[in-house]
Amino acid sequence: MAHDASAVSAPSGSSAAQSTADPFTPPADSSLWRKDFLLGAATASYQIEGAVHEDGRLPSIWDTFSATPGKVLAGDTGAVACDHYHRWREDVDMLAGLGLEAYRLSIAWPRVMDAAGAPNRKGLDFYKRLLAHLKEQGITTSVTLYHWDLPQHLEDRGGWLNRDTAYRFADYADLMSRELAGSVDAWATLNEPWCSAYLGYGNGHHAPGLADGRFATQAMHHLLLAHGLAVPVLRANDPASLKGIVANMGRGTPNTESREDRRAAHLFEVQHNAWILDPLLKGEYPRDLFDLWPGTEPLVLDGDMRTISAPLDFLGVNYYFRTNVESDGAQGFREVPLAGVERTQMGWEVHPDGLRDLLVGFRQTYANLPPIYITENGMASDDKVTDGQVDDTQRIAFLKRHLAAVDQAIKAGVDVRGYFLWSLMDNFEWAFGYERRFGIVHVDYATQKRTLKRSAQLVAKFLKERNARSS
C-alpha cells in the first residue's frame, strides 16, 4: 500500500498558474490556496470499522437492520467493512501520506459503553490510540459522536422516539469528552439528523426501519434535544475544542416558475433544511413544515427549544445533489427528474451551484449563522483497479467544481473554513452495501488492499504545492 504521495506531487517551485493545467488544482485566485482553509477527509465508524463482535462492542441498530433480509443491497453488512478496527494505523499513515490536514471520524457508541452506561475500556482505548496517532501525524481531529449507530438496547426501549435516549446521549457525550479531552479539535454531536429521523423513522429506508410521519418529527425533536443537552457537557469537559453539529442540506429547485412550483421548492427546502436549522438557530420549528405534514407536531416541553438553540462554534454542512420539484397539488412537492443532466452512480444530479446557493442563502436567512465547514461532499462511481490504477475522472471533475462553488460562497461573504472529502476510502454505503464507491482510495473488500485513486493523487499534489507556497 502506498503511503507516500510525493511521487504524484508537482515539482518544487511550480506556480499556481502552471498547476491549473491539471484537472483538479484550483485557479490562482481561489480561497482554497489559503493555508487556513482546512482540507481533509471523512469516514464513519459503522461504514469502515468492522469488528462488530470484538472487545465488548454491543449490537447497533445497523447491525440489526443490515442483517434483516431485504434491507441492504446484496445482503451486505458492516460486520467486516474496511477492517479499519485492525488497520487503523496504516489508514492514518495513508491519510497523512496524502498530505490531508484533517480527519473527520465518528465514534461507535456501542463500542465504548455497556448497556448500563459503564465505560468499555477496550473500545475507549481504540479511539485513544487512533486519535493519538492522528496527532502524532499533525492531523486536525474532528470527531462526530453519533453517525447513526445507536446501541440496539436503546432502540429496544424506543430509540429516538423515547425522550430518555436524549439523556443517555448526554451521558455518552460526557464520558467521551472526559476520556478524550485534549485529543479532539472539534466535536460534532450528530451527523445528519434528517437522515436519522426521516429515513430511519419516517420512510423506513434506514435503521431502525420504521415508517410514520409523526415518528419522524418526534425522533427529530429528541435528536436535537440530545444535541442541545450534549453541548454544555462538551464545553465543560473539553473547553479548548470547537462544538457543533453536522447536517445534510438539500437544494430544491422549481420545475417551472409558476407560483405553485416555487412553493413546492420552498417546501422541499423547509423539510430538508429549515426543519433542522430553524430550531438550532432560531429556537423554533418552521410553521410551513406542519402545513406540509399536518398533524405531525412533536411533543415539545418547556425549555426544550432554548436547550436546542445553544450557540454553536461551527455548522457542518453535507451536500451531494439538488432535487428538481413541482407541486403535487396538495401543498406538497414531488420530484421531477431532469433529462440530460450529469448523474453519479447513486443517480444523484451533479449540481455544484446548489452548494453555493444554499450557503449564500443560509447567510441571508440566519443572522447568527456560525462558521461553516463542508463536512461531506463527494460522489459514488463504479471504480475498478486497472493495472494498479484507478482513473476516477468524473470524481475529479466533481470535486473541482464543488470546491469552486465553495470558493464562490466565500467570495460572497460566507464564512467557510474547511472542506472534508467524502470519503477517505470506499466503504459500507448503508442500504446500498458495497456496490457504491465514494472513496478517493479504492478498497478491495476481499483482500482489504487500499489503492490510491487518481483523485487522491491530485488532491495530494495540490496540498504539497500549497504547503510549498506558504512555507
C-alpha positions as CSV (number, residue, x, y, z in Angstrom):
1,M,0.0,0.0,0.0
2,A,1.3,3.4,-1.0
3,H,1.6,5.8,1.9
4,D,3.9,8.3,0.2
5,A,2.1,10.7,-2.1
6,S,5.2,12.6,-3.1
7,A,5.6,10.6,-6.3
8,V,2.5,12.4,-7.7
9,S,3.3,15.9,-6.5
10,A,4.3,18.8,-8.6
11,P,8.0,19.7,-8.8
12,S,9.0,22.1,-6.1
13,G,8.6,25.7,-7.1
14,S,5.9,25.2,-9.7
15,S,3.5,28.1,-9.7
16,A,-0.3,28.0,-9.1
17,A,-0.8,29.3,-12.6
18,Q,1.1,26.4,-14.1
19,S,-0.6,23.9,-12.0
20,T,-4.1,24.8,-13.1
21,A,-3.5,22.7,-16.2
22,D,-4.2,19.6,-14.2
23,P,-7.9,18.6,-13.8
24,F,-8.1,19.3,-10.0
25,T,-5.9,22.2,-8.8
26,P,-7.9,25.4,-8.2
27,P,-7.1,28.6,-10.1
28,A,-4.6,31.0,-8.6
29,D,-7.3,33.3,-7.1
30,S,-9.1,30.6,-5.3
31,S,-9.6,30.9,-1.5
32,L,-8.5,27.2,-1.3
33,W,-4.9,28.4,-1.6
34,R,-5.2,30.0,1.8
35,K,-3.3,27.9,4.4
36,D,-6.0,28.5,7.0
37,F,-8.6,26.7,4.7
38,L,-8.7,23.2,6.1
39,L,-8.8,20.3,3.7
40,G,-9.5,16.9,5.0
41,A,-11.4,13.6,4.5
42,A,-14.2,11.9,6.4
43,T,-15.4,8.5,7.4
44,A,-17.9,6.9,9.8
45,S,-17.5,4.1,12.3
46,Y,-20.1,1.6,11.1
47,Q,-19.0,2.2,7.5
48,I,-15.3,1.3,7.9
49,E,-14.5,-0.3,11.3
50,G,-15.9,-3.8,11.1
51,A,-15.1,-5.9,14.2
52,V,-18.7,-5.7,15.3
53,H,-18.3,-8.5,17.9
54,E,-14.9,-7.7,19.2
55,D,-13.7,-6.2,22.5
56,G,-17.1,-5.8,24.1
57,R,-18.8,-3.9,21.3
58,L,-22.6,-4.2,21.6
59,P,-25.0,-4.5,18.7
60,S,-26.2,-1.4,17.0
61,I,-29.4,-0.7,15.0
62,W,-27.4,-1.0,11.8
63,D,-26.2,-4.5,12.8
64,T,-29.8,-5.5,13.3
65,F,-31.1,-3.7,10.2
66,S,-28.4,-4.9,7.8
67,A,-28.9,-8.5,9.0
68,T,-32.6,-8.3,8.1
69,P,-33.2,-9.8,4.7
70,G,-34.1,-7.3,2.0
71,K,-33.0,-4.2,3.8
72,V,-29.5,-3.8,2.3
73,L,-28.4,-4.4,-1.3
74,A,-26.9,-7.9,-1.8
75,G,-27.4,-8.6,1.9
76,D,-24.3,-6.7,2.8
77,T,-23.5,-5.7,6.4
78,G,-20.8,-3.7,8.2
79,A,-19.5,-6.8,10.0
80,V,-16.1,-6.5,8.4
81,A,-16.4,-3.3,6.2
82,C,-12.9,-1.9,5.7
83,D,-11.4,-3.7,8.7
84,H,-10.3,-0.3,10.0
85,Y,-10.5,-1.5,13.6
86,H,-7.4,-3.6,12.8
87,R,-5.9,-1.4,10.1
88,W,-6.3,2.0,11.7
89,R,-2.6,2.7,11.8
90,E,-1.9,2.1,8.2
91,D,-5.1,4.1,7.3
92,V,-3.9,7.1,9.3
93,D,-0.5,6.8,7.7
94,M,-2.2,6.8,4.3
95,L,-4.2,9.9,5.2
96,A,-1.0,11.6,6.3
97,G,0.9,10.5,3.2
98,L,-1.7,12.2,1.1
99,G,-1.0,15.5,3.0
100,L,-4.6,15.8,4.2
101,E,-4.7,18.2,7.1
102,A,-7.8,17.0,8.9
103,Y,-9.7,13.8,9.5
104,R,-13.4,13.6,10.4
105,L,-14.3,10.3,12.1
106,S,-17.1,9.0,14.2
107,I,-17.2,7.0,17.4
108,A,-19.3,3.9,17.7
109,W,-21.5,4.4,20.7
110,P,-22.0,0.6,21.2
111,R,-18.2,0.2,21.3
112,V,-17.5,2.5,24.3
113,M,-20.3,1.9,26.8
114,D,-22.1,-1.2,28.1
115,A,-25.9,-1.4,28.5
116,A,-25.7,0.0,32.0
117,G,-23.7,3.0,30.8
118,A,-20.4,1.9,32.2
119,P,-17.2,2.6,30.1
120,N,-15.9,-0.2,27.9
121,R,-12.2,0.3,28.3
122,K,-11.1,-1.7,25.2
123,G,-13.3,0.3,23.0
124,L,-12.2,3.6,24.5
125,D,-8.6,2.6,24.1
126,F,-9.1,2.0,20.4
127,Y,-10.2,5.6,19.9
128,K,-7.4,6.9,22.2
129,R,-4.8,5.1,20.1
130,L,-6.4,6.3,16.9
131,L,-6.5,10.0,18.0
132,A,-3.0,9.9,19.4
133,H,-1.6,8.6,16.1
134,L,-3.5,11.3,14.2
135,K,-2.0,13.9,16.5
136,E,1.5,12.4,16.0
137,Q,1.0,12.9,12.3
138,G,-0.1,16.6,12.8
139,I,-3.7,16.0,11.6
140,T,-6.6,18.1,12.9
141,T,-9.2,15.8,14.5
142,S,-12.9,16.2,14.1
143,V,-15.0,13.7,16.0
144,T,-18.7,13.0,15.5
145,L,-20.4,11.4,18.4
146,Y,-23.4,10.0,16.6
147,H,-23.2,8.8,13.0
148,W,-26.3,6.6,13.1
149,D,-25.1,3.5,15.0
150,L,-27.5,3.7,18.0
151,P,-27.0,0.9,20.5
152,Q,-29.7,-1.7,19.9
153,H,-30.6,-1.9,23.6
154,L,-31.7,1.8,23.4
155,E,-33.7,1.1,20.3
156,D,-35.4,-1.7,22.1
157,R,-36.6,0.9,24.6
158,G,-38.0,3.2,21.8
159,G,-34.8,4.6,20.3
160,W,-35.1,8.2,19.3
161,L,-38.9,8.1,19.9
162,N,-38.1,7.8,23.6
163,R,-37.1,11.1,25.2
164,D,-34.8,9.2,27.6
165,T,-32.5,8.5,24.7
166,A,-31.5,12.2,24.6
167,Y,-30.4,12.0,28.2
168,R,-28.5,8.8,27.5
169,F,-26.7,10.6,24.7
170,A,-25.7,13.4,27.1
171,D,-24.2,10.7,29.3
172,Y,-22.3,9.3,26.4
173,A,-21.1,12.7,25.4
174,D,-19.9,13.3,29.0
175,L,-17.9,10.0,29.0
176,M,-16.3,10.7,25.6
177,S,-15.4,14.3,26.3
178,R,-13.8,13.4,29.7
179,E,-11.9,10.5,28.2
180,L,-10.7,12.2,25.0
181,A,-10.3,15.8,26.2
182,G,-7.3,17.4,24.6
183,S,-7.1,15.0,21.6
184,V,-10.2,16.3,19.7
185,D,-10.1,19.6,17.9
186,A,-13.8,19.7,17.0
187,W,-16.7,17.8,18.4
188,A,-19.9,17.3,16.3
189,T,-22.8,16.0,18.3
190,L,-24.8,14.4,15.5
191,N,-24.4,13.6,11.8
192,E,-27.3,14.3,9.5
193,P,-30.3,14.2,12.0
194,W,-32.5,14.5,8.9
195,C,-31.4,11.0,7.8
196,S,-31.8,9.6,11.3
197,A,-35.2,11.0,11.7
198,Y,-36.8,10.8,8.2
199,L,-35.1,7.8,6.7
200,G,-35.0,5.9,10.0
201,Y,-38.4,6.7,11.4
202,G,-40.3,8.4,8.5
203,N,-40.0,6.2,5.5
204,G,-38.1,3.2,6.9
205,H,-35.2,3.2,4.3
206,H,-32.6,3.2,7.1
207,A,-32.3,1.7,10.5
208,P,-34.4,1.1,12.5
209,G,-36.8,0.9,9.6
210,L,-39.9,2.5,11.0
211,A,-42.3,4.5,8.7
212,D,-44.6,7.1,10.2
213,G,-44.6,10.8,9.7
214,R,-45.3,11.6,13.4
215,F,-42.4,9.2,14.3
216,A,-40.1,11.3,12.1
217,T,-40.8,14.7,13.7
218,Q,-40.7,13.2,17.3
219,A,-37.4,11.5,16.6
220,M,-36.0,14.7,15.2
221,H,-37.0,16.6,18.3
222,H,-35.3,14.1,20.5
223,L,-32.2,14.1,18.3
224,L,-32.0,17.9,18.5
225,L,-32.7,17.8,22.2
226,A,-29.8,15.3,22.6
227,H,-27.6,17.7,20.7
228,G,-28.6,20.6,23.0
229,L,-28.1,18.6,26.1
230,A,-24.6,17.5,25.0
231,V,-23.2,20.9,24.0
232,P,-22.8,22.3,27.6
233,V,-21.3,19.0,28.7
234,L,-18.7,19.1,25.9
235,R,-17.9,22.7,26.7
236,A,-17.4,21.9,30.4
237,N,-15.2,18.8,29.8
238,D,-13.2,19.9,26.8
239,P,-13.2,23.7,26.7
240,A,-10.4,24.1,24.1
241,S,-12.3,22.3,21.4
242,L,-15.0,23.5,18.9
243,K,-18.5,22.3,19.3
244,G,-21.1,21.9,16.5
245,I,-23.4,19.7,14.6
246,V,-23.4,18.2,11.1
247,A,-26.5,18.4,8.9
248,N,-27.2,17.3,5.3
249,M,-28.6,20.1,3.2
250,G,-30.7,19.7,0.1
251,R,-31.2,22.2,-2.7
252,G,-34.7,22.2,-4.2
253,T,-35.5,24.0,-7.4
254,P,-38.9,24.6,-9.1
255,N,-39.6,22.8,-12.3
256,T,-41.3,25.9,-13.7
257,E,-41.5,29.5,-12.5
258,S,-45.2,29.0,-11.5
259,R,-46.2,30.1,-8.0
260,E,-47.2,26.5,-7.2
261,D,-43.8,25.1,-8.2
262,R,-41.9,27.8,-6.4
263,R,-43.9,26.9,-3.3
264,A,-43.1,23.3,-3.8
265,A,-39.3,24.0,-4.0
266,H,-39.7,26.2,-0.8
267,L,-41.4,23.3,1.0
268,F,-38.7,20.9,-0.1
269,E,-36.1,23.1,1.5
270,V,-38.2,23.6,4.6
271,Q,-38.4,19.9,5.3
272,H,-34.8,19.3,4.3
273,N,-33.0,22.3,5.8
274,A,-35.2,24.6,7.9
275,W,-36.5,21.6,9.9
276,I,-33.0,21.3,11.4
277,L,-31.6,24.9,11.1
278,D,-34.6,26.8,12.4
279,P,-34.6,25.0,15.8
280,L,-30.8,25.3,16.1
281,L,-30.5,29.0,15.0
282,K,-34.0,30.4,15.7
283,G,-35.2,28.3,18.6
284,E,-38.4,27.2,16.7
285,Y,-39.7,24.8,14.2
286,P,-40.7,26.2,10.8
287,R,-44.5,26.6,10.6
288,D,-44.6,25.5,7.0
289,L,-43.3,22.1,8.0
290,F,-46.6,21.3,9.5
291,D,-48.5,22.7,6.6
292,L,-46.6,20.1,4.6
293,W,-47.0,17.3,7.2
294,P,-50.2,18.3,9.1
295,G,-50.8,16.6,12.4
296,T,-47.1,15.7,13.0
297,E,-46.2,18.3,15.5
298,P,-43.8,16.7,18.1
299,L,-44.3,16.9,21.9
300,V,-42.1,19.8,23.0
301,L,-41.6,20.5,26.7
302,D,-40.9,23.9,28.3
303,G,-37.3,24.8,27.8
304,D,-36.6,22.3,25.0
305,M,-36.1,24.9,22.3
306,R,-33.8,27.0,24.5
307,T,-31.7,23.9,25.1
308,I,-31.7,23.0,21.4
309,S,-30.6,26.5,20.3
310,A,-27.5,26.7,22.4
311,P,-24.8,28.7,20.5
312,L,-22.6,26.7,18.1
313,D,-18.9,27.1,17.3
314,F,-19.5,25.7,13.8
315,L,-22.1,24.2,11.5
316,G,-21.1,21.2,9.4
317,V,-22.8,21.1,6.0
318,N,-23.0,17.9,4.0
319,Y,-24.1,18.4,0.3
320,Y,-24.4,15.9,-2.5
321,F,-27.1,16.9,-5.1
322,R,-30.1,19.0,-5.9
323,T,-33.7,18.0,-6.4
324,N,-36.0,19.5,-9.0
325,V,-39.6,19.5,-7.9
326,E,-43.1,20.5,-8.9
327,S,-46.3,21.0,-6.9
328,D,-48.3,17.8,-6.3
329,G,-51.5,19.8,-5.9
330,A,-51.8,19.1,-2.2
331,Q,-49.5,21.8,-0.8
332,G,-46.5,19.5,-1.1
333,F,-44.0,18.6,-3.8
334,R,-42.8,15.7,-6.0
335,E,-39.6,15.2,-7.7
336,V,-39.3,15.8,-11.5
337,P,-36.0,14.3,-12.6
338,L,-34.4,16.4,-15.3
339,A,-33.3,14.8,-18.5
340,G,-29.8,15.3,-20.0
341,V,-28.0,16.2,-16.7
342,E,-24.9,14.6,-15.3
343,R,-25.6,12.0,-12.6
344,T,-23.5,9.9,-10.3
345,Q,-23.7,6.1,-9.6
346,M,-26.3,6.9,-7.0
347,G,-28.5,8.6,-9.6
348,W,-28.0,11.9,-8.0
349,E,-27.7,15.0,-10.2
350,V,-24.3,16.7,-10.2
351,H,-25.2,20.4,-9.4
352,P,-22.3,22.4,-7.7
353,D,-24.3,25.6,-7.9
354,G,-26.7,24.2,-5.4
355,L,-24.0,24.2,-2.7
356,R,-23.1,27.8,-3.4
357,D,-26.7,28.8,-3.4
358,L,-27.5,27.1,-0.1
359,L,-24.5,28.6,1.6
360,V,-25.3,32.1,0.4
361,G,-29.0,31.6,1.3
362,F,-28.2,30.5,4.9
363,R,-26.1,33.6,5.4
364,Q,-29.0,35.7,4.4
365,T,-31.6,33.7,6.5
366,Y,-29.7,33.3,9.7
367,A,-28.2,36.3,11.4
368,N,-26.3,34.1,13.9
369,L,-25.0,31.6,11.3
370,P,-21.8,30.1,12.8
371,P,-18.6,29.4,10.8
372,I,-19.2,26.6,8.3
373,Y,-17.2,23.5,7.4
374,I,-18.2,21.4,4.4
375,T,-18.1,18.1,6.4
376,E,-19.1,15.9,3.5
377,N,-19.0,16.3,-0.3
378,G,-18.3,13.6,-2.9
379,M,-19.8,11.1,-5.3
380,A,-20.1,7.4,-6.0
381,S,-18.8,5.8,-9.1
382,D,-18.2,2.2,-10.2
383,D,-14.4,2.4,-9.8
384,K,-12.2,-0.5,-10.8
385,V,-8.4,-1.1,-10.4
386,T,-6.8,-1.4,-13.9
387,D,-3.0,-2.1,-14.0
388,G,-2.7,-0.8,-10.4
389,Q,-4.5,2.5,-11.2
390,V,-8.0,3.9,-10.6
391,D,-8.8,6.7,-13.0
392,D,-11.9,8.3,-11.4
393,T,-12.3,11.1,-14.0
394,Q,-15.8,12.0,-13.0
395,R,-14.9,12.4,-9.3
396,I,-12.0,14.7,-10.1
397,A,-14.3,17.0,-12.1
398,F,-17.0,16.8,-9.4
399,L,-14.6,17.8,-6.6
400,K,-13.0,20.6,-8.6
401,R,-16.4,22.1,-9.4
402,H,-17.8,21.8,-5.9
403,L,-14.7,23.4,-4.4
404,A,-15.1,26.2,-6.9
405,A,-18.7,26.6,-5.6
406,V,-17.3,26.8,-2.1
407,D,-14.9,29.5,-3.2
408,Q,-17.8,31.4,-4.8
409,A,-19.6,31.3,-1.5
410,I,-16.6,32.5,0.4
411,K,-16.2,35.4,-2.1
412,A,-19.9,36.2,-1.5
413,G,-19.2,36.6,2.3
414,V,-19.9,33.2,3.7
415,D,-17.5,32.1,6.4
416,V,-16.5,28.7,5.2
417,R,-13.3,27.4,6.9
418,G,-12.8,23.9,5.5
419,Y,-13.8,21.0,3.4
420,F,-13.8,17.3,4.0
421,L,-13.9,14.9,1.1
422,W,-16.4,12.1,1.4
423,S,-14.9,9.7,1.7
424,L,-11.3,8.8,2.5
425,M,-12.0,5.2,1.3
426,D,-14.7,3.1,-0.3
427,N,-16.9,1.7,2.5
428,F,-20.3,0.3,3.5
429,E,-22.7,2.6,1.9
430,W,-25.7,1.9,4.2
431,A,-28.7,0.5,2.3
432,F,-26.6,0.3,-0.9
433,G,-24.0,-2.0,0.7
434,Y,-20.6,-2.2,-1.0
435,E,-21.7,-1.6,-4.6
436,R,-21.4,2.3,-4.4
437,R,-17.9,3.6,-4.1
438,F,-17.4,7.1,-2.6
439,G,-13.7,6.9,-1.7
440,I,-10.7,8.7,-3.0
441,V,-9.0,5.4,-2.0
442,H,-10.2,2.1,-3.6
443,V,-10.8,-0.8,-1.2
444,D,-10.7,-4.4,-2.5
445,Y,-13.1,-5.9,0.1
446,A,-11.8,-9.4,-0.5
447,T,-8.2,-8.6,0.3
448,Q,-8.6,-5.2,2.1
449,K,-5.9,-3.8,-0.3
450,R,-6.1,0.0,-0.5
451,T,-5.2,1.7,-3.8
452,L,-5.0,5.4,-4.3
453,K,-7.3,6.7,-6.9
454,R,-6.3,9.4,-9.3
455,S,-8.4,11.9,-7.3
456,A,-6.3,11.1,-4.2
457,Q,-3.1,11.7,-6.1
458,L,-4.3,15.0,-7.4
459,V,-5.5,16.2,-4.0
460,A,-2.1,15.3,-2.6
461,K,-0.4,17.2,-5.5
462,F,-2.3,20.3,-4.7
463,L,-1.7,20.1,-1.0
464,K,2.0,19.7,-1.4
465,E,2.1,22.7,-3.8
466,R,0.0,24.8,-1.4
467,N,2.4,23.9,1.5
468,A,5.4,24.8,-0.6
469,R,3.8,28.2,-1.5
470,S,3.0,29.1,2.1
471,S,6.3,27.9,3.7
